[in-house]
């Protein structure tokens, strides 16, 4: 089945869908900092234009549309501007493409912030827009760790099925809820590899790392580090890999932070954050997927914004199976969740 990828980013979703047997026939990404990473790893050229300026006729016909519209305006850590923010409005551009191309299904990923009370009106409006263009929508919250990804990462997936197909998508059951993959399993084997810590202000990447992207920068962590321990022991999954280098988790081998008072922690000498490669491992990217960037902060952002490929593969396999065997999925009589 053919799939068009919108807001492709580094291509985590695309990797998962390719692994599940889909063909990516089109990919669009406007952020110039991502272009080289996507094109070098996927072996194809991106449509680099602003999606709002791309004629629908130039997007190939396809059975599916995937992609996560920019989510910063919905994030609990963001400004909570929702649909009043340009990035939030891009969600509606995504809907217009779906309306024009009429794929069998679509998938959009977003942060949990979209479900919070301040965004209840915006969320309802998005759901109504999907209803207008005749799609059943199944919003589902997941923790990536329940599907074999070595991090606790809670996200919302909107999976839509065209109404004339007569069924709603059934999200796959967790595969690892009782045996989540640990940090030791994910990154333990590269613990002793050469790690290039860059302490200069610009945090320029070092292309000569023995393990590609196995580097971290030494800027002062964000203030949240000082009120919460961002270090988890080896036997547990990682904290969420975020899209900011200053707030990625602290490596499990780091010493316990120093308690200054009841409300304040400080990193102990010898502490370090995850490298970009370790973040990629925890996101379930393969080691042959090399991230291209000049500044480490950009590398962390590309990795942190991606959908974990392993989670994408699980969802894609369920989509493939249900589209091929719709009779085995519960038929619905209308209405959206």
Secondary structure by P-SEA (a helix, b strand, c coil): cbbbbccccccaaaaaaaaacccccbbbbcccccaaaaaaaacccccccccccccccccccccbbbbbccccccccccccccccccccaaaaaaaaaaaaacccbbbbbbccccccccaaaaaaaaaaaaaaaccbbbbbbbccccccccccccbbbbbbcccccccccccccccccccccccccccccccccbbbbbcccccccccccccccccccccccccccccccccccccccccccccccccccccccccccccccccbbbbccccccccaaaaaaaaccccccccccccaaaaaaaaaacccaaaaaaaaaaaaaaaaccccccccccccc
